[in-house]
């Protein structure tokens, strides 16, 4: 009977372990899902917008507006990068730089959110937010410019490859001909021309 209870206990323990692990993985995946991330960002932006639009006097209303602008600029930059990547535009290091910029933007938004309604001065933080917004604007303009450049046409690329191959073949044939010590008919070497 003791062996039976031990086996039943181990099976129950195994089933509970599998259920707990499955629930933990599911919750972790849900928390990291794009929908939850976008929803959380929308709620945070909504709260900042309500704070900025209050009819009563609020200290650092500009901080809330800057936080909203940072959120908007990051969203627009992400859309521009995705559109440019789909069109095949060259973006350099921008896609690798984007996560670091977004992390800095989140840090600034959180700090600006804490600044709203407080009596702290926050001039340095507002300056950082303005510089970050200027950086985002410059980067978005560069990405839009890169996306507006037409991608290389496949026909043109194929013709360029064929022309390059023809030039290489011609050069190789001429080099081989000159290596044998013969010179092409009708042409004089430069030393004999004088």
Beta strands, then each sheet from edge to edge (+ up, - down):
end
